[in-house]
């Protein structure tokens, strides 16, 4: 693995923070950075890298929950 799992976790964190702040251009930039980083990894290392990204994204993403009126 060329990049560490913390690197992919950090990219997930950056994308989540950008989306929380509704800054889609920064989120797209970080997603492109993720795509390029995953492109240089070996096929066997990609699932672990993607899982680290997903963990970082899930931990820092705040999605408002909608409660409907009755």
PDB file with SEQRES, HELIX, SHEET and CRYST1 records, atoms N, CA, C and O in Angstrom:
SEQRES   1 A   70  UNK UNK UNK UNK UNK UNK UNK UNK UNK UNK UNK UNK UNK          
SEQRES   2 A   70  UNK UNK UNK UNK UNK UNK UNK UNK UNK UNK UNK UNK UNK          
SEQRES   3 A   70  UNK UNK UNK UNK UNK UNK UNK UNK UNK UNK UNK UNK UNK          
SEQRES   4 A   70  UNK UNK UNK UNK UNK UNK UNK UNK UNK UNK UNK UNK UNK          
SEQRES   5 A   70  UNK UNK UNK UNK UNK UNK UNK UNK UNK UNK UNK UNK UNK          
SEQRES   6 A   70  UNK UNK UNK UNK UNK                                          
HELIX    1 AA1 UNK A    5  UNK A   20  1                                  16    
HELIX    2 AA2 UNK A   24  UNK A   39  1                                  16    
HELIX    3 AA3 UNK A   43  UNK A   60  1                                  18    
CRYST1    1.000    1.000    1.000  90.00  90.00  90.00 P 1           1          
ATOM      1  N   UNK A   1       0.844  -1.172   0.000  1.00  0.00           N  
ATOM      2  CA  UNK A   1       0.000   0.000   0.000  1.00  0.00           C  
ATOM      3  C   UNK A   1       0.891   1.237   0.000  1.00  0.00           C  
ATOM      4  O   UNK A   1       1.767   1.385   0.852  1.00  0.00           O  
ATOM      5  N   UNK A   2       0.660   2.109  -0.954  1.00  0.00           N  
ATOM      6  CA  UNK A   2       1.479   3.320  -1.071  1.00  0.00           C  
ATOM      7  C   UNK A   2       1.102   4.379  -0.042  1.00  0.00           C  
ATOM      8  O   UNK A   2       1.982   5.012   0.541  1.00  0.00           O  
ATOM      9  N   UNK A   3      -0.177   4.576   0.185  1.00  0.00           N  
ATOM     10  CA  UNK A   3      -0.655   5.549   1.164  1.00  0.00           C  
ATOM     11  C   UNK A   3      -1.161   4.802   2.393  1.00  0.00           C  
ATOM     12  O   UNK A   3      -1.584   3.650   2.302  1.00  0.00           O  
ATOM     13  N   UNK A   4      -1.114   5.466   3.531  1.00  0.00           N  
ATOM     14  CA  UNK A   4      -1.566   4.822   4.766  1.00  0.00           C  
ATOM     15  C   UNK A   4      -3.089   4.860   4.852  1.00  0.00           C  
ATOM     16  O   UNK A   4      -3.751   5.619   4.144  1.00  0.00           O  
ATOM     17  N   UNK A   5      -3.621   4.030   5.727  1.00  0.00           N  
ATOM     18  CA  UNK A   5      -5.069   4.031   5.935  1.00  0.00           C  
ATOM     19  C   UNK A   5      -5.522   5.337   6.588  1.00  0.00           C  
ATOM     20  O   UNK A   5      -6.651   5.778   6.373  1.00  0.00           O  
ATOM     21  N   UNK A   6      -4.656   5.948   7.375  1.00  0.00           N  
ATOM     22  CA  UNK A   6      -4.986   7.245   7.975  1.00  0.00           C  
ATOM     23  C   UNK A   6      -5.159   8.319   6.899  1.00  0.00           C  
ATOM     24  O   UNK A   6      -5.978   9.227   7.041  1.00  0.00           O  
ATOM     25  N   UNK A   7      -4.382   8.204   5.830  1.00  0.00           N  
ATOM     26  CA  UNK A   7      -4.498   9.125   4.702  1.00  0.00           C  
ATOM     27  C   UNK A   7      -5.904   9.049   4.107  1.00  0.00           C  
ATOM     28  O   UNK A   7      -6.527  10.080   3.852  1.00  0.00           O  
ATOM     29  N   UNK A   8      -6.399   7.840   3.886  1.00  0.00           N  
ATOM     30  CA  UNK A   8      -7.733   7.669   3.308  1.00  0.00           C  
ATOM     31  C   UNK A   8      -8.823   8.074   4.303  1.00  0.00           C  
ATOM     32  O   UNK A   8      -9.853   8.618   3.905  1.00  0.00           O  
ATOM     33  N   UNK A   9      -8.603   7.815   5.577  1.00  0.00           N  
ATOM     34  CA  UNK A   9      -9.541   8.250   6.603  1.00  0.00           C  
ATOM     35  C   UNK A   9      -9.632   9.776   6.592  1.00  0.00           C  
ATOM     36  O   UNK A   9     -10.721  10.338   6.711  1.00  0.00           O  
ATOM     37  N   UNK A  10      -8.482  10.444   6.448  1.00  0.00           N  
ATOM     38  CA  UNK A  10      -8.439  11.903   6.436  1.00  0.00           C  
ATOM     39  C   UNK A  10      -9.163  12.474   5.222  1.00  0.00           C  
ATOM     40  O   UNK A  10      -9.840  13.496   5.333  1.00  0.00           O  
ATOM     41  N   UNK A  11      -9.031  11.833   4.077  1.00  0.00           N  
ATOM     42  CA  UNK A  11      -9.771  12.298   2.898  1.00  0.00           C  
ATOM     43  C   UNK A  11     -11.274  12.169   3.136  1.00  0.00           C  
ATOM     44  O   UNK A  11     -12.039  13.063   2.776  1.00  0.00           O  
ATOM     45  N   UNK A  12     -11.698  11.060   3.741  1.00  0.00           N  
ATOM     46  CA  UNK A  12     -13.111  10.895   4.073  1.00  0.00           C  
ATOM     47  C   UNK A  12     -13.593  11.978   5.013  1.00  0.00           C  
ATOM     48  O   UNK A  12     -14.701  12.492   4.864  1.00  0.00           O  
ATOM     49  N   UNK A  13     -12.762  12.324   5.980  1.00  0.00           N  
ATOM     50  CA  UNK A  13     -13.090  13.386   6.927  1.00  0.00           C  
ATOM     51  C   UNK A  13     -13.234  14.721   6.199  1.00  0.00           C  
ATOM     52  O   UNK A  13     -14.176  15.470   6.460  1.00  0.00           O  
ATOM     53  N   UNK A  14     -12.305  15.024   5.287  1.00  0.00           N  
ATOM     54  CA  UNK A  14     -12.349  16.295   4.562  1.00  0.00           C  
ATOM     55  C   UNK A  14     -13.582  16.401   3.676  1.00  0.00           C  
ATOM     56  O   UNK A  14     -14.186  17.470   3.581  1.00  0.00           O  
ATOM     57  N   UNK A  15     -13.959  15.309   3.029  1.00  0.00           N  
ATOM     58  CA  UNK A  15     -15.156  15.323   2.190  1.00  0.00           C  
ATOM     59  C   UNK A  15     -16.399  15.532   3.051  1.00  0.00           C  
ATOM     60  O   UNK A  15     -17.287  16.301   2.684  1.00  0.00           O  
ATOM     61  N   UNK A  16     -16.465  14.856   4.187  1.00  0.00           N  
ATOM     62  CA  UNK A  16     -17.628  14.982   5.066  1.00  0.00           C  
ATOM     63  C   UNK A  16     -17.750  16.408   5.611  1.00  0.00           C  
ATOM     64  O   UNK A  16     -18.846  16.968   5.650  1.00  0.00           O  
ATOM     65  N   UNK A  17     -16.635  16.988   6.029  1.00  0.00           N  
ATOM     66  CA  UNK A  17     -16.673  18.358   6.553  1.00  0.00           C  
ATOM     67  C   UNK A  17     -17.100  19.331   5.452  1.00  0.00           C  
ATOM     68  O   UNK A  17     -17.876  20.252   5.708  1.00  0.00           O  
ATOM     69  N   UNK A  18     -16.605  19.134   4.246  1.00  0.00           N  
ATOM     70  CA  UNK A  18     -16.998  20.010   3.133  1.00  0.00           C  
ATOM     71  C   UNK A  18     -18.492  19.887   2.852  1.00  0.00           C  
ATOM     72  O   UNK A  18     -19.166  20.891   2.622  1.00  0.00           O  
ATOM     73  N   UNK A  19     -19.002  18.679   2.869  1.00  0.00           N  
ATOM     74  CA  UNK A  19     -20.447  18.500   2.627  1.00  0.00           C  
ATOM     75  C   UNK A  19     -21.267  19.057   3.785  1.00  0.00           C  
ATOM     76  O   UNK A  19     -22.356  19.586   3.565  1.00  0.00           O  
ATOM     77  N   UNK A  20     -20.763  18.949   5.018  1.00  0.00           N  
ATOM     78  CA  UNK A  20     -21.470  19.538   6.165  1.00  0.00           C  
ATOM     79  C   UNK A  20     -21.572  21.054   6.014  1.00  0.00           C  
ATOM     80  O   UNK A  20     -22.567  21.661   6.410  1.00  0.00           O  
ATOM     81  N   UNK A  21     -20.540  21.652   5.442  1.00  0.00           N  
ATOM     82  CA  UNK A  21     -20.520  23.100   5.238  1.00  0.00           C  
ATOM     83  C   UNK A  21     -21.147  23.499   3.903  1.00  0.00           C  
ATOM     84  O   UNK A  21     -21.132  24.672   3.529  1.00  0.00           O  
ATOM     85  N   UNK A  22     -21.693  22.527   3.194  1.00  0.00           N  
ATOM     86  CA  UNK A  22     -22.350  22.723   1.888  1.00  0.00           C  
ATOM     87  C   UNK A  22     -21.402  23.342   0.863  1.00  0.00           C  
ATOM     88  O   UNK A  22     -21.798  24.178   0.051  1.00  0.00           O  
ATOM     89  N   UNK A  23     -20.139  22.911   0.921  1.00  0.00           N  
ATOM     90  CA  UNK A  23     -19.116  23.368  -0.017  1.00  0.00           C  
ATOM     91  C   UNK A  23     -18.841  22.232  -0.997  1.00  0.00           C  
ATOM     92  O   UNK A  23     -17.900  21.456  -0.829  1.00  0.00           O  
ATOM     93  N   UNK A  24     -19.675  22.154  -2.010  1.00  0.00           N  
ATOM     94  CA  UNK A  24     -19.611  21.019  -2.931  1.00  0.00           C  
ATOM     95  C   UNK A  24     -18.364  21.050  -3.804  1.00  0.00           C  
ATOM     96  O   UNK A  24     -17.864  19.995  -4.194  1.00  0.00           O  
ATOM     97  N   UNK A  25     -17.854  22.233  -4.119  1.00  0.00           N  
ATOM     98  CA  UNK A  25     -16.648  22.297  -4.955  1.00  0.00           C  
ATOM     99  C   UNK A  25     -15.442  21.711  -4.217  1.00  0.00           C  
ATOM    100  O   UNK A  25     -14.626  21.020  -4.828  1.00  0.00           O  
ATOM    101  N   UNK A  26     -15.319  21.971  -2.935  1.00  0.00           N  
ATOM    102  CA  UNK A  26     -14.227  21.386  -2.146  1.00  0.00           C  
ATOM    103  C   UNK A  26     -14.422  19.888  -2.000  1.00  0.00           C  
ATOM    104  O   UNK A  26     -13.448  19.136  -2.039  1.00  0.00           O  
ATOM    105  N   UNK A  27     -15.653  19.441  -1.835  1.00  0.00           N  
ATOM    106  CA  UNK A  27     -15.928  18.008  -1.727  1.00  0.00           C  
ATOM    107  C   UNK A  27     -15.558  17.294  -3.031  1.00  0.00           C  
ATOM    108  O   UNK A  27     -14.997  16.199  -3.000  1.00  0.00           O  
ATOM    109  N   UNK A  28     -15.866  17.901  -4.159  1.00  0.00           N  
ATOM    110  CA  UNK A  28     -15.525  17.311  -5.450  1.00  0.00           C  
ATOM    111  C   UNK A  28     -14.009  17.251  -5.616  1.00  0.00           C  
ATOM    112  O   UNK A  28     -13.479  16.265  -6.128  1.00  0.00           O  
ATOM    113  N   UNK A  29     -13.310  18.303  -5.185  1.00  0.00           N  
ATOM    114  CA  UNK A  29     -11.856  18.306  -5.262  1.00  0.00           C  
ATOM    115  C   UNK A  29     -11.267  17.155  -4.452  1.00  0.00           C  
ATOM    116  O   UNK A  29     -10.382  16.446  -4.929  1.00  0.00           O  
ATOM    117  N   UNK A  30     -11.758  16.968  -3.226  1.00  0.00           N  
ATOM    118  CA  UNK A  30     -11.247  15.891  -2.372  1.00  0.00           C  
ATOM    119  C   UNK A  30     -11.612  14.521  -2.927  1.00  0.00           C  
ATOM    120  O   UNK A  30     -10.823  13.583  -2.815  1.00  0.00           O  
ATOM    121  N   UNK A  31     -12.789  14.391  -3.520  1.00  0.00           N  
ATOM    122  CA  UNK A  31     -13.175  13.120  -4.137  1.00  0.00           C  
ATOM    123  C   UNK A  31     -12.271  12.801  -5.328  1.00  0.00           C  
ATOM    124  O   UNK A  31     -11.927  11.640  -5.553  1.00  0.00           O  
ATOM    125  N   UNK A  32     -11.889  13.818  -6.082  1.00  0.00           N  
ATOM    126  CA  UNK A  32     -10.964  13.602  -7.190  1.00  0.00           C  
ATOM    127  C   UNK A  32      -9.593  13.177  -6.661  1.00  0.00           C  
ATOM    128  O   UNK A  32      -8.928  12.327  -7.254  1.00  0.00           O  
ATOM    129  N   UNK A  33      -9.178  13.773  -5.547  1.00  0.00           N  
ATOM    130  CA  UNK A  33      -7.916  13.399  -4.902  1.00  0.00           C  
ATOM    131  C   UNK A  33      -7.976  11.934  -4.458  1.00  0.00           C  
ATOM    132  O   UNK A  33      -6.999  11.199  -4.601  1.00  0.00           O  
ATOM    133  N   UNK A  34      -9.119  11.517  -3.923  1.00  0.00           N  
ATOM    134  CA  UNK A  34      -9.312  10.120  -3.536  1.00  0.00           C  
ATOM    135  C   UNK A  34      -9.235   9.209  -4.756  1.00  0.00           C  
ATOM    136  O   UNK A  34      -8.587   8.163  -4.707  1.00  0.00           O  
ATOM    137  N   UNK A  35      -9.877   9.590  -5.828  1.00  0.00           N  
ATOM    138  CA  UNK A  35      -9.868   8.780  -7.043  1.00  0.00           C  
ATOM    139  C   UNK A  35      -8.450   8.587  -7.572  1.00  0.00           C  
ATOM    140  O   UNK A  35      -8.074   7.487  -7.979  1.00  0.00           O  
ATOM    141  N   UNK A  36      -7.665   9.667  -7.560  1.00  0.00           N  
ATOM    142  CA  UNK A  36      -6.283   9.560  -8.032  1.00  0.00           C  
ATOM    143  C   UNK A  36      -5.433   8.717  -7.087  1.00  0.00           C  
ATOM    144  O   UNK A  36      -4.572   7.962  -7.537  1.00  0.00           O  
ATOM    145  N   UNK A  37      -5.667   8.839  -5.784  1.00  0.00           N  
ATOM    146  CA  UNK A  37      -4.899   8.051  -4.818  1.00  0.00           C  
ATOM    147  C   UNK A  37      -5.243   6.567  -4.935  1.00  0.00           C  
ATOM    148  O   UNK A  37      -4.357   5.716  -4.859  1.00  0.00           O  
ATOM    149  N   UNK A  38      -6.522   6.257  -5.120  1.00  0.00           N  
ATOM    150  CA  UNK A  38      -6.916   4.856  -5.284  1.00  0.00           C  
ATOM    151  C   UNK A  38      -6.391   4.278  -6.592  1.00  0.00           C  
ATOM    152  O   UNK A  38      -6.171   3.071  -6.692  1.00  0.00           O  
ATOM    153  N   UNK A  39      -6.190   5.120  -7.585  1.00  0.00           N  
ATOM    154  CA  UNK A  39      -5.715   4.663  -8.882  1.00  0.00           C  
ATOM    155  C   UNK A  39      -4.310   4.101  -8.854  1.00  0.00           C  
ATOM    156  O   UNK A  39      -3.957   3.278  -9.698  1.00  0.00           O  
ATOM    157  N   UNK A  40      -3.502   4.531  -7.899  1.00  0.00           N  
ATOM    158  CA  UNK A  40      -2.122   4.045  -7.836  1.00  0.00           C  
ATOM    159  C   UNK A  40      -1.956   2.868  -6.877  1.00  0.00           C  
ATOM    160  O   UNK A  40      -0.873   2.292  -6.771  1.00  0.00           O  
ATOM    161  N   UNK A  41      -3.030   2.518  -6.183  1.00  0.00           N  
ATOM    162  CA  UNK A  41      -2.950   1.393  -5.246  1.00  0.00           C  
ATOM    163  C   UNK A  41      -3.094   0.068  -5.984  1.00  0.00           C  
ATOM    164  O   UNK A  41      -3.669   0.001  -7.070  1.00  0.00           O  
ATOM    165  N   UNK A  42      -2.565  -0.970  -5.377  1.00  0.00           N  
ATOM    166  CA  UNK A  42      -2.735  -2.307  -5.928  1.00  0.00           C  
ATOM    167  C   UNK A  42      -4.183  -2.740  -5.751  1.00  0.00           C  
ATOM    168  O   UNK A  42      -4.885  -2.249  -4.868  1.00  0.00           O  
ATOM    169  N   UNK A  43      -4.616  -3.655  -6.591  1.00  0.00           N  
ATOM    170  CA  UNK A  43      -6.002  -4.118  -6.555  1.00  0.00           C  
ATOM    171  C   UNK A  43      -6.368  -4.705  -5.195  1.00  0.00           C  
ATOM    172  O   UNK A  43      -7.492  -4.519  -4.729  1.00  0.00           O  
ATOM    173  N   UNK A  44      -5.443  -5.406  -4.555  1.00  0.00           N  
ATOM    174  CA  UNK A  44      -5.726  -6.027  -3.264  1.00  0.00           C  
ATOM    175  C   UNK A  44      -5.854  -5.005  -2.137  1.00  0.00           C  
ATOM    176  O   UNK A  44      -6.507  -5.279  -1.129  1.00  0.00           O  
ATOM    177  N   UNK A  45      -5.246  -3.842  -2.290  1.00  0.00           N  
ATOM    178  CA  UNK A  45      -5.259  -2.828  -1.236  1.00  0.00           C  
ATOM    179  C   UNK A  45      -6.435  -1.858  -1.348  1.00  0.00           C  
ATOM    180  O   UNK A  45      -6.735  -1.136  -0.397  1.00  0.00           O  
ATOM    181  N   UNK A  46      -7.094  -1.836  -2.489  1.00  0.00           N  
ATOM    182  CA  UNK A  46      -8.178  -0.869  -2.702  1.00  0.00           C  
ATOM    183  C   UNK A  46      -9.357  -1.047  -1.757  1.00  0.00           C  
ATOM    184  O   UNK A  46      -9.878  -0.041  -1.276  1.00  0.00           O  
ATOM    185  N   UNK A  47      -9.816  -2.272  -1.456  1.00  0.00           N  
ATOM    186  CA  UNK A  47     -10.952  -2.385  -0.528  1.00  0.00           C  
ATOM    187  C   UNK A  47     -10.650  -1.846   0.874  1.00  0.00           C  
ATOM    188  O   UNK A  47     -11.514  -1.227   1.496  1.00  0.00           O  
ATOM    189  N   UNK A  48      -9.444  -2.073   1.370  1.00  0.00           N  
ATOM    190  CA  UNK A  48      -9.085  -1.561   2.696  1.00  0.00           C  
ATOM    191  C   UNK A  48      -9.004  -0.041   2.679  1.00  0.00           C  
ATOM    192  O   UNK A  48      -9.420   0.618   3.633  1.00  0.00           O  
ATOM    193  N   UNK A  49      -8.469   0.518   1.595  1.00  0.00           N  
ATOM    194  CA  UNK A  49      -8.380   1.973   1.476  1.00  0.00           C  
ATOM    195  C   UNK A  49      -9.773   2.584   1.388  1.00  0.00           C  
ATOM    196  O   UNK A  49     -10.044   3.607   2.017  1.00  0.00           O  
ATOM    197  N   UNK A  50     -10.650   1.968   0.617  1.00  0.00           N  
ATOM    198  CA  UNK A  50     -12.016   2.486   0.484  1.00  0.00           C  
ATOM    199  C   UNK A  50     -12.774   2.381   1.813  1.00  0.00           C  
ATOM    200  O   UNK A  50     -13.563   3.263   2.153  1.00  0.00           O  
ATOM    201  N   UNK A  51     -12.531   1.304   2.557  1.00  0.00           N  
ATOM    202  CA  UNK A  51     -13.175   1.141   3.866  1.00  0.00           C  
ATOM    203  C   UNK A  51     -12.699   2.216   4.840  1.00  0.00           C  
ATOM    204  O   UNK A  51     -13.491   2.723   5.634  1.00  0.00           O  
ATOM    205  N   UNK A  52     -11.412   2.569   4.789  1.00  0.00           N  
ATOM    206  CA  UNK A  52     -10.889   3.632   5.654  1.00  0.00           C  
ATOM    207  C   UNK A  52     -11.517   4.971   5.274  1.00  0.00           C  
ATOM    208  O   UNK A  52     -11.866   5.761   6.150  1.00  0.00           O  
ATOM    209  N   UNK A  53     -11.662   5.230   3.980  1.00  0.00           N  
ATOM    210  CA  UNK A  53     -12.329   6.456   3.526  1.00  0.00           C  
ATOM    211  C   UNK A  53     -13.774   6.496   4.027  1.00  0.00           C  
ATOM    212  O   UNK A  53     -14.228   7.509   4.560  1.00  0.00           O  
ATOM    213  N   UNK A  54     -14.486   5.390   3.851  1.00  0.00           N  
ATOM    214  CA  UNK A  54     -15.889   5.331   4.271  1.00  0.00           C  
ATOM    215  C   UNK A  54     -16.026   5.536   5.778  1.00  0.00           C  
ATOM    216  O   UNK A  54     -16.971   6.183   6.231  1.00  0.00           O  
ATOM    217  N   UNK A  55     -15.092   4.992   6.557  1.00  0.00           N  
ATOM    218  CA  UNK A  55     -15.137   5.157   8.013  1.00  0.00           C  
ATOM    219  C   UNK A  55     -14.950   6.624   8.392  1.00  0.00           C  
ATOM    220  O   UNK A  55     -15.656   7.135   9.261  1.00  0.00           O  
ATOM    221  N   UNK A  56     -14.008   7.300   7.747  1.00  0.00           N  
ATOM    222  CA  UNK A  56     -13.794   8.720   8.015  1.00  0.00           C  
ATOM    223  C   UNK A  56     -14.984   9.562   7.615  1.00  0.00           C  
ATOM    224  O   UNK A  56     -15.368  10.489   8.329  1.00  0.00           O  
ATOM    225  N   UNK A  57     -15.572   9.240   6.470  1.00  0.00           N  
ATOM    226  CA  UNK A  57     -16.740   9.988   6.000  1.00  0.00           C  
ATOM    227  C   UNK A  57     -17.913   9.795   6.953  1.00  0.00           C  
ATOM    228  O   UNK A  57     -18.587  10.756   7.324  1.00  0.00           O  
ATOM    229  N   UNK A  58     -18.150   8.553   7.344  1.00  0.00           N  
ATOM    230  CA  UNK A  58     -19.296   8.250   8.206  1.00  0.00           C  
ATOM    231  C   UNK A  58     -19.146   8.892   9.585  1.00  0.00           C  
ATOM    232  O   UNK A  58     -20.128   9.341  10.175  1.00  0.00           O  
ATOM    233  N   UNK A  59     -17.920   8.934  10.091  1.00  0.00           N  
ATOM    234  CA  UNK A  59     -17.701   9.490  11.429  1.00  0.00           C  
ATOM    235  C   UNK A  59     -17.928  10.998  11.485  1.00  0.00           C  
ATOM    236  O   UNK A  59     -18.393  11.514  12.501  1.00  0.00           O  
ATOM    237  N   UNK A  60     -17.607  11.708  10.409  1.00  0.00           N  
ATOM    238  CA  UNK A  60     -17.665  13.169  10.435  1.00  0.00           C  
ATOM    239  C   UNK A  60     -18.865  13.758   9.702  1.00  0.00           C  
ATOM    240  O   UNK A  60     -19.090  14.966   9.781  1.00  0.00           O  
ATOM    241  N   UNK A  61     -19.630  12.955   9.003  1.00  0.00           N  
ATOM    242  CA  UNK A  61     -20.774  13.478   8.250  1.00  0.00           C  
ATOM    243  C   UNK A  61     -21.975  13.648   9.164  1.00  0.00           C  
ATOM    244  O   UNK A  61     -22.375  12.718   9.865  1.00  0.00           O  
ATOM    245  N   UNK A  62     -22.544  14.845   9.149  1.00  0.00           N  
ATOM    246  CA  UNK A  62     -23.745  15.143   9.916  1.00  0.00           C  
ATOM    247  C   UNK A  62     -24.896  15.302   8.945  1.00  0.00           C  
ATOM    248  O   UNK A  62     -24.950  16.274   8.191  1.00  0.00           O  
ATOM    249  N   UNK A  63     -25.809  14.359   8.959  1.00  0.00           N  
ATOM    250  CA  UNK A  63     -26.964  14.416   8.079  1.00  0.00           C  
ATOM    251  C   UNK A  63     -28.179  14.753   8.930  1.00  0.00           C  
ATOM    252  O   UNK A  63     -28.526  13.997   9.837  1.00  0.00           O  
ATOM    253  N   UNK A  64     -28.825  15.867   8.652  1.00  0.00           N  
ATOM    254  CA  UNK A  64     -30.017  16.204   9.432  1.00  0.00           C  
ATOM    255  C   UNK A  64     -31.131  15.187   9.170  1.00  0.00           C  
ATOM    256  O   UNK A  64     -31.364  14.769   8.036  1.00  0.00           O  
ATOM    257  N   UNK A  65     -31.791  14.814  10.224  1.00  0.00           N  
ATOM    258  CA  UNK A  65     -32.904  13.866  10.090  1.00  0.00           C  
ATOM    259  C   UNK A  65     -34.216  14.652  10.054  1.00  0.00           C  
ATOM    260  O   UNK A  65     -34.449  15.539  10.875  1.00  0.00           O  
ATOM    261  N   UNK A  66     -35.042  14.316   9.112  1.00  0.00           N  
ATOM    262  CA  UNK A  66     -36.297  15.002   8.933  1.00  0.00           C  
ATOM    263  C   UNK A  66     -37.381  14.225   9.670  1.00  0.00           C  
ATOM    264  O   UNK A  66     -37.549  13.021   9.475  1.00  0.00           O  
ATOM    265  N   UNK A  67     -38.110  14.940  10.519  1.00  0.00           N  
ATOM    266  CA  UNK A  67     -39.257  14.335  11.189  1.00  0.00           C  
ATOM    267  C   UNK A  67     -40.511  14.968  10.593  1.00  0.00           C  
ATOM    268  O   UNK A  67     -40.705  16.181  10.668  1.00  0.00           O  
ATOM    269  N   UNK A  68     -41.332  14.153  10.017  1.00  0.00           N  
ATOM    270  CA  UNK A  68     -42.539  14.639   9.368  1.00  0.00           C  
ATOM    271  C   UNK A  68     -43.636  14.913  10.388  1.00  0.00           C  
ATOM    272  O   UNK A  68     -43.743  14.229  11.406  1.00  0.00           O  
ATOM    273  N   UNK A  69     -44.440  15.914  10.101  1.00  0.00           N  
ATOM    274  CA  UNK A  69     -45.576  16.229  10.947  1.00  0.00           C  
ATOM    275  C   UNK A  69     -46.656  15.180  10.754  1.00  0.00           C  
ATOM    276  O   UNK A  69     -46.785  14.595   9.678  1.00  0.00           O  
ATOM    277  N   UNK A  70     -47.408  14.954  11.774  1.00  0.00           N  
ATOM    278  CA  UNK A  70     -48.525  14.008  11.658  1.00  0.00           C  
ATOM    279  C   UNK A  70     -49.837  14.724  11.625  1.00  0.00           C  
ATOM    280  O   UNK A  70     -50.886  14.087  11.531  1.00  0.00           O  
TER     281      UNK A  70                                                      
END                                                                             
